[in-house]
């Protein structure tokens, strides 16, 4: 059976996250270097497509160099030992309309957990160069403790400096690769 191969277009994609800070506001960050692919069946039916996405931990950017360096340290992502965050899908299921569920294995710091993400399929279009493109908005939450992403910081009152839930948000655009 023939298949269609798609690769992420980093110039038209972004991967962001948010986490509560001191329970009073959110800190927003992004991974600025990433790659991804997905494979569909012979027809452009995206049901059961297989996705892979890899993020370079060294590319983390929260608009604060000191915080970024701390996030790369062993206190959080331990980039020297675990330089890549990887997602490998296990299912892509149509729910209704443009809504889908994307399930898969997320690996952070050598720890793999199954996650289920919400996906809005933006559709497909040909660009000005005749290249087929597909767009997806992906959202979901993970618990940072599931992946050992934490420092032992607490406030004077004994509360956590950071929330436990990391909110994920990605807008990704893929281009069809003729293989």
C-alpha positions in Angstrom: 0.0 0.0 0.0 1.3 3.4 -0.9 1.7 6.1 1.7 2.1 9.9 1.9 4.9 11.4 3.9 4.7 14.8 5.4 7.4 16.8 7.2 7.0 19.7 9.6 7.7 23.2 8.2 9.5 25.0 11.1 9.1 28.4 9.4 5.3 28.0 9.7 5.1 26.1 13.0 5.5 26.8 16.7 5.5 24.8 19.9 4.7 26.6 23.2 4.1 25.7 26.8 2.7 27.5 29.9 3.1 26.8 33.6 1.7 28.5 36.7 4.3 30.6 38.6 3.6 31.3 42.3 -0.1 30.4 41.6 -0.6 34.1 40.4 0.5 34.1 36.8 1.7 31.9 33.9 5.2 31.7 32.4 5.2 31.0 28.7 8.0 29.3 26.8 8.7 27.7 23.5 11.0 25.2 21.8 12.5 27.0 18.8 14.1 24.0 17.2 12.1 20.9 16.4 11.3 18.5 13.7 8.5 16.1 12.9 6.9 13.8 10.3 3.7 12.1 9.7 2.6 9.3 7.4 -0.8 8.8 6.0 -2.3 6.1 3.8 -2.6 6.2 0.1 -5.6 8.6 0.2 -5.4 11.9 2.1 -7.4 10.5 4.9 -5.6 11.5 8.0 -7.3 9.0 10.3 -4.8 6.7 11.8 -1.9 8.9 10.6 1.4 8.2 12.4 3.1 11.3 13.9 6.6 11.8 15.3 7.8 15.1 16.8 11.2 15.8 18.3 12.1 19.0 20.3 15.6 20.2 21.0 15.7 20.9 24.8 18.6 23.3 24.2 16.3 25.5 22.2 14.0 26.3 25.1 13.1 30.0 25.2 11.1 31.7 27.9 12.4 35.2 27.0 14.7 35.1 30.0 18.2 33.8 29.5 18.8 33.0 33.2 15.6 31.1 33.5 16.3 29.2 30.2 19.7 28.1 31.5 18.1 26.9 34.8 15.4 24.9 32.8 18.2 23.2 30.8 19.9 22.2 34.1 19.5 18.9 36.0 16.9 20.7 38.2 14.5 20.5 35.3 15.1 19.1 31.8 18.7 18.0 32.3 19.6 18.8 28.6 23.1 17.5 28.9 21.8 14.0 29.5 18.4 14.3 27.7 18.8 16.7 24.8 15.6 15.7 23.0 11.9 15.5 23.9 10.2 13.0 21.7 6.5 12.2 20.9 5.6 9.1 18.9 1.9 8.7 18.2 0.0 5.5 18.7 -3.4 6.7 17.3 -4.9 9.6 15.5 -8.7 9.4 15.8 -11.4 11.6 14.2 -14.0 12.7 16.7 -16.2 15.1 14.7 -15.8 17.9 12.3 -12.2 19.1 12.5 -11.7 17.6 16.0 -9.3 14.7 16.6 -7.6 12.9 19.4 -3.9 12.2 19.1 -2.6 9.6 21.5 1.1 8.6 21.9 4.2 8.1 23.9 5.9 11.3 25.2 9.5 10.8 26.4 11.1 13.5 28.6 14.3 12.9 30.6 14.2 9.2 29.6 10.7 8.7 31.1 8.0 7.7 28.6 4.3 8.2 29.4 1.2 7.9 27.3 -0.5 11.2 26.6 -3.7 12.1 24.8 -3.8 15.5 23.0 -6.7 17.4 21.4 -6.2 18.3 17.7 -8.0 20.7 15.4 -7.2 19.8 11.8 -7.0 23.1 9.9 -7.2 21.4 6.5 -5.0 21.1 3.5 -4.0 23.6 0.8 -1.5 24.1 -2.0 0.9 27.0 -1.5 2.2 29.3 -4.3 4.8 26.7 -5.2 2.3 23.9 -5.7 3.3 22.1 -2.5 0.6 20.4 -0.5 0.4 21.6 3.1 -1.6 20.4 6.1 -2.2 22.4 9.4 -2.9 21.2 12.9 -3.5 22.9 16.2 -2.5 20.6 19.1 -3.3 21.2 22.8 -3.1 19.3 26.0 -1.8 19.1 29.5 0.9 17.0 31.2 1.9 16.7 34.8 5.6 17.8 35.2 6.1 15.4 38.1 5.3 12.4 35.8 8.6 13.3 34.0 10.7 14.3 37.0 10.7 17.9 35.9 11.1 19.8 39.1 13.3 21.6 41.4 12.7 21.6 45.1 11.7 25.2 45.2 8.9 26.3 47.6 7.6 29.7 48.7 8.1 31.0 52.2 4.6 29.7 53.1 5.5 26.3 51.8 3.7 26.4 48.5 5.1 25.4 45.2 6.9 28.0 43.1 5.7 26.2 40.0 2.4 24.5 39.2 2.3 20.9 38.4 0.4 21.1 35.1 2.2 22.1 31.9 -0.1 23.3 29.2 1.0 22.4 25.7 0.0 24.3 22.6 1.4 23.8 19.1 0.5 25.1 15.7 2.2 23.0 13.2 2.2 23.0 9.4 3.4 20.0 7.4 4.5 19.8 3.7 3.9 16.7 1.6 7.1 15.1 0.5 7.0 13.0 -2.6 9.0 9.8 -1.8 
